[in-house]
Amino acid sequence: MEPRVKNLVILLVMAGMFNIHFSYSQPNKAYFDYFEYRGNDNSFKKKINLANQYFNPVVAGFYPDPSVCRKGEDYYLVNSSFSYYPGVPIWHSKDLVSWKQIGHVLDRPSQLKLNGLELSDGIFAPTIRYNEANNTFYMICTVVNGIKNFLVKTNDLSKGWSEPILLPEVRGIDPSIYFDDNGKAYITNGGPPSVSKYKGYKAIWLYEYDTQTDKIVGKGKRIAEGGIDTTKHPTWLEGPHIYKVKNKYYLMCAEGGTEEGHSEVVFESDKVDGAYKPCAINPILTQRDLVDKRSDKFTSTGHADLVQTPQGEWYAVFLATRPYGNDLYNTGRETCLLPVTWKNNTPIILDSGKAMPLIVNTTGLNRTAKRPTGNFIWRDDFTHTTLQQEWNMIRTPEDNWYSISRGKLILNALEKSIYNKVNPAFLGRRQQHMTFSAKTTFAFAPKTNDELAGMVLIQNEANNIVVGKTMKNGKMVLLVENRIKGINSSVAAVEIPTRDVNAAISIYLEVNKGTCDVYYSFNKQERELLAKQIDIKHLSSKEAGGFVGSYVGVYATANRMK
């Protein structure tokens, strides 16, 4: 062996022994040391007694359209995930308040095809149910602009869920499944009305479902149409669930759309297939008629699901939003919980005219954890070979573009960007607080103006902020770009000194409701301000449109401008 080659081999061996990462200089790879998220909402700084009080939301951040079921002493909750992957986060709790994520229902690419879809397409309104008759869990939902309505099932949550079972006969969105005490099963969903009388005029359908063959039996039937009072032109009757209480069937639905006019309504019938008539009190949940001047304000309450405790008490999970301005919320729609009271044979989630409470007084919770609500610190030092549950990708992965090695998260800078309906090299976690900070330290060696790595705040393809290291005019720079309604603008940039071009860079984001400050440091020196008071209201659902909340995460691309 030539002396030069022999010396190179010795150096490579020593690099492995002493954990020296020569690969930092490899093109198209970004190396992240850690990622930290820290919530700091003033609302969650209030003191509560964990024995008999809890905060709403019980699952903070973009976790909308909650559905809940119980098996014995254990509760399970799922949420919509739209075009993020893995799909449908699933949670476990013993007390309905302290929820721990245990995985995702759709965690294999074969179960969830999302590429080509917009971020607000994909998984809508999952329902989770446990069928005692066959000891099986079912999750049913819709992939909008994809395979439409389907279900998956399992009799062992630790072993994952089945491949999708398609339901082509079930038209529309928001399917739910109900298991009657006579052994029959039914699917309800929001679908087309008999006649479309005006925009948003919808109907609820019922289908019998055979659990032996996983097939629809016969034809569907409309069991409700329009809404509670059709003389007032109600809109968007959807999100249906059926419950049986004291030999009476209750059909509970969302009404009014998922924004400020949102509500929950309920019908009753002596038979599962109707006729259903409005209950004595409606709506059973809304905030649309309340004045704006409320402290710790919640809006858009609705899309509820009920569960009964082993002791016979009833609770409702539902979505709500926490606006920081005129219906502005970057956190998306969140999961809340309230006890249910029965009045005039009607399940009341919140009395009419009453403000949604931040702090709820109740008994017997025996809480064991504060997360995933309240203020907390979440950090990933990449010490495990698998990603933590909170991480998501945009759409279904097509390439093996990330890895974890020696305490580093390594992203390959793909020829894909967050601006397009593809699967870019992005890993993010939900923004769960109106006020929060996020930081990371990374190394990246861009060779062209198109290559970039760093951090991202994103609401959708057209509305996001990128803070990253790239090339500009032959120099390495750290820049901030703001994308509003599909148009990029440069916010700030700093040239990286020659002595630091190969050193690690730290990025710090400080978000306060509708503004963001960006700080940086080179080579782990003291941090400096890069951009102050960036307007990020366009990351709110009202400005960006669609149904998703904001994510914050890490990103690498070799095609940053397209």
Secondary structure as UniProt FT lines:
FT   HELIX           3..17
FT   TURN            18..19
FT   HELIX           22..25
FT   TURN            27..28
FT   STRAND          29..39
FT   HELIX           43..45
FT   TURN            50..52
FT   STRAND          53..55
FT   STRAND          67..71
FT   TURN            72..73
FT   STRAND          74..78
FT   STRAND          84..85
FT   STRAND          87..93
FT   STRAND          100..106
FT   HELIX           109..111
FT   TURN            115..116
FT   TURN            119..120
FT   STRAND          122..131
FT   TURN            132..135
FT   STRAND          136..144
FT   TURN            145..147
FT   STRAND          148..154
FT   HELIX           157..159
FT   STRAND          165..166
FT   TURN            168..169
FT   STRAND          173..179
FT   TURN            181..182
FT   STRAND          185..191
FT   TURN            199..200
FT   STRAND          203..210
FT   TURN            211..214
FT   STRAND          215..225
FT   HELIX           230..232
FT   STRAND          238..245
FT   TURN            246..247
FT   STRAND          248..255
FT   TURN            260..261
FT   STRAND          263..269
FT   TURN            272..273
FT   STRAND          277..278
FT   STRAND          285..286
FT   TURN            288..289
FT   TURN            295..296
FT   STRAND          299..308
FT   TURN            310..311
FT   STRAND          314..321
FT   TURN            330..331
FT   STRAND          334..343
FT   TURN            344..345
FT   STRAND          346..348
FT   TURN            352..353
FT   STRAND          359..361
FT   TURN            371..372
FT   STRAND          377..380
FT   TURN            389..390
FT   STRAND          392..394
FT   STRAND          402..405
FT   TURN            406..407
FT   STRAND          408..412
FT   TURN            418..419
FT   STRAND          425..430
FT   STRAND          435..444
FT   TURN            449..450
FT   STRAND          452..460
FT   TURN            461..462
FT   STRAND          463..472
FT   TURN            473..474
FT   STRAND          475..484
FT   TURN            485..486
FT   STRAND          487..495
FT   HELIX           498..500
FT   TURN            501..502
FT   STRAND          505..512
FT   TURN            513..514
FT   STRAND          515..522
FT   TURN            523..524
FT   STRAND          528..535
FT   HELIX           537..539
FT   HELIX           541..544
FT   STRAND          551..557
FT   TURN            560..561
//
